[in-house]
């Protein structure tokens, strides 16, 4: 593997480790599991996205997983201590 690839892998790993584990969707108050235990849920931090479909428009909340994170984390979700 080349030097560039190694450097890139190291930078990605460092960023992954730098993320605060407490800032995950699992403990965000905008995370809606809809009663599921699968770790999959909906992010309700922003309004639903408008989607153009055949015959009209629909709206959907983004699907996220408990291990996901974002910069707009709102503490206090289902897994919060």
CORJOPE-V754714 format. One record per residue. N is the residue number from 1. PSI is psi in whole degrees, 0 to 359 (none if undefined). Layout:
n: [N/N]
psi: [PSI/PSI]
//
This chain:
n: [1/2/3/4/5/6/7/8/9/10/11/12/13/14/15/16/17/18/19/20/21/22/23/24/25/26/27/28/29/30/31/32/33/34/35/36/37/38/39/40/41/42/43/44/45/46/47/48/49/50/51/52/53/54/55/56/57/58/59/60/61/62/63/64/65/66/67/68/69/70/71/72/73/74/75/76/77/78/79/80/81]
psi: [142/166/321/314/319/317/317/315/319/319/319/316/319/319/319/317/331/337/133/125/336/352/44/162/327/330/34/136/348/357/121/109/350/34/2/151/8/347/358/141/195/141/120/23/322/166/158/151/139/131/129/123/167/123/6/207/156/172/146/146/145/137/129/170/157/332/354/168/164/169/344/29/133/102/146/22/191/328/11/147/none]
//
